[in-house]
Amino acid sequence: MTTSRATDPTTADPDSAFRELFEATYDDLLVFVERRAYHAVAEDVVAETFLIAWRRLDEVPKPLGEARAWLFTVARNVLHNRQRSDQRQQSLALRVLQEPDASSNAEADLAATRVDLVKAWQRLSPADQEVLTLTAIEDLTGPQAAQVLGISRPAFSLRLLRARRRLRQHLGQRPNSEPTNVPAPAGPSRRGGSA
């Protein structure tokens, strides 16, 4: 196709404008959602996202980069709505299946954590993972990522800074060290000295 959404949005009818948007962004959007959900769920989320885009085509930004960020935002919201619904349905089943010693298993897993990127990444909160993914993997600019999250550019910059700091902290932890999100106990120093 020779025309692009960014260069000639006024000459295209709604069908061809939507088709151009779909063809230009489908693969990126599917990968974006697949990083957050199973493939079958991702396809449904992407389909729902494009349905919303079709219904609200006049609200989709014309430059392709901004349209892509807009679609990521919609997909993220659709996915969060779906996840909240799934969590409500699964919480009863999880309570029934939960073993009484499940918390001790979690502590053993934490003690066995090795210092590598995969384990450090797993210890990050979903919010930290998302902030890092938007810039490092999805290749969005700071302003675009802020738009996806629905926050200001300075707020995004601060979240990104904190997420990077926590990732570095997790990478530097040893298996028997305390997690960074647990406050150190108050009182005398651990070195054996008294205050």
C-alpha positions in Angstrom: 0.0 0.0 0.0 1.5 3.4 -1.0 -0.4 5.8 1.2 0.1 5.8 5.0 -2.1 6.9 7.8 0.5 9.4 9.0 0.9 11.1 5.6 -2.6 11.1 4.0 -5.4 10.4 6.5 -8.0 12.6 4.9 -8.2 10.9 1.5 -9.0 7.4 2.9 -12.5 6.3 3.7 -13.1 4.7 7.1 -12.8 1.2 5.8 -9.4 1.8 4.2 -8.2 3.9 7.1 -9.1 1.1 9.5 -7.5 -1.5 7.2 -4.2 0.5 7.1 -4.3 0.8 10.9 -4.9 -2.9 11.3 -2.2 -4.0 8.8 0.4 -1.6 10.3 -0.2 -2.5 14.0 -1.7 -6.0 14.3 1.6 -7.9 14.7 3.0 -5.4 17.3 -0.3 -5.4 19.2 -0.5 -9.2 19.3 3.1 -9.5 20.6 2.3 -6.8 23.2 -0.6 -8.7 24.5 1.1 -12.1 24.2 3.7 -10.9 26.6 0.9 -10.5 29.1 -1.4 -13.4 28.4 -1.7 -16.8 26.7 -1.9 -16.9 22.9 -5.6 -17.8 22.8 -6.4 -15.0 25.2 -4.2 -12.6 23.3 -6.0 -13.2 20.1 -9.3 -12.4 21.8 -8.0 -9.3 23.4 -6.5 -8.0 20.1 -9.8 -8.7 18.3 -11.7 -6.8 21.0 -9.2 -4.0 20.8 -9.7 -3.6 17.1 -13.4 -3.7 17.5 -13.1 -0.8 19.9 -10.8 1.0 17.4 -13.4 0.5 14.6 -16.2 1.8 16.8 -14.1 4.8 17.9 -12.1 5.3 14.7 -12.5 9.1 14.9 -10.7 9.1 18.3 -7.7 7.1 17.1 -4.7 9.4 16.6 -3.6 9.9 13.0 0.2 9.5 13.3 1.0 5.8 13.3 3.2 6.0 16.4 0.5 7.6 18.4 -2.2 5.3 17.1 0.0 2.3 18.1 0.3 3.7 21.6 -3.5 4.3 21.7 -4.1 0.7 20.7 -1.7 -0.6 23.3 -3.6 1.5 25.9 -7.0 0.0 24.8 -5.5 -3.5 24.8 -4.1 -3.1 28.2 -7.4 -2.0 29.6 -9.2 -4.9 27.8 -6.7 -7.3 29.3 -7.0 -5.9 32.8 -10.8 -6.1 32.6 -10.5 -9.8 31.5 -7.9 -10.6 34.2 -10.1 -9.1 36.9 -13.0 -11.2 35.8 -10.8 -14.3 35.7 -9.4 -13.6 39.1 -12.8 -13.3 40.7 -13.8 -16.7 39.2 -10.6 -18.4 40.2 -10.2 -17.0 43.8 -12.8 -19.5 45.2 -11.1 -22.4 43.4 -7.7 -21.4 44.7 -9.0 -21.1 48.3 -10.4 -24.6 48.1 -7.2 -26.1 46.6 -4.8 -24.2 48.8 -2.7 -26.5 51.0 -2.1 -25.4 54.6 1.7 -25.4 54.1 1.6 -23.3 50.9 3.1 -20.3 52.7 6.1 -22.3 53.8 6.6 -23.5 50.2 6.7 -19.8 49.1 9.4 -19.0 51.7 11.5 -22.0 50.5 11.2 -20.8 46.9 12.3 -17.3 48.0 15.3 -18.7 49.9 16.3 -20.8 46.8 16.2 -17.8 44.4 19.4 -17.5 42.4 21.0 -14.2 41.3 20.1 -14.1 37.6 17.9 -11.9 35.4 15.0 -14.4 35.2 14.6 -14.7 38.9 15.2 -11.0 39.5 12.5 -10.2 36.9 10.1 -12.6 38.6 10.5 -10.8 41.8 9.5 -7.5 40.3 5.9 -6.4 40.7 3.7 -6.6 37.6 3.7 -2.8 37.6 7.5 -2.7 37.5 7.6 -5.4 34.8 5.1 -3.4 32.7 7.0 -0.1 32.9 10.3 -1.8 31.9 8.6 -3.8 29.1 7.0 -0.8 27.6 10.3 0.9 27.0 12.8 -2.0 26.7 10.7 -4.5 24.7 7.8 -2.6 23.2 10.1 0.2 22.1 7.8 3.0 23.1 9.1 6.4 23.9 8.6 7.8 27.4 5.6 9.9 26.4 4.0 7.0 24.5 4.5 4.6 27.4 3.0 7.3 29.8 0.0 7.5 27.5 -0.5 3.7 27.5 -0.4 3.7 31.3 -2.7 6.8 31.5 -0.2 8.8 33.6 1.9 12.0 33.1 5.4 11.9 31.5 7.1 12.8 34.8 5.2 10.1 36.7 6.2 7.5 34.1 9.9 8.6 34.3 9.8 8.2 38.1 8.2 4.8 37.8 10.8 3.7 35.3 13.6 4.9 37.5 12.2 3.1 40.5 11.6 -0.1 38.5 15.2 -0.1 37.2 16.5 0.5 40.7 14.4 -2.5 42.1 15.6 -4.7 39.2 19.3 -3.9 40.1 18.6 -4.6 43.7 17.1 -8.0 42.9 20.0 -8.8 40.7 22.4 -8.0 43.5 20.6 -10.1 46.2 22.0 -13.4 47.3 19.7 -16.4 47.9 19.6 -16.0 51.7 19.2 -12.2 51.7 16.0 -10.5 52.6 13.7 -9.3 49.8 13.9 -5.5 49.2 10.2 -5.1 49.9 10.4 -6.3 53.5 11.5 -3.6 55.9 14.6 -4.4 58.1 13.7 -5.0 61.7 14.0 -2.1 64.0 16.4 -2.2 67.0 20.1 -2.9 67.5 22.5 -3.3 64.6 22.9 -6.8 63.2 26.7 -6.6 63.6 26.4 -7.6 67.2 27.0 -4.1 68.6 24.4 -2.4 70.7 23.3 1.2 70.2 
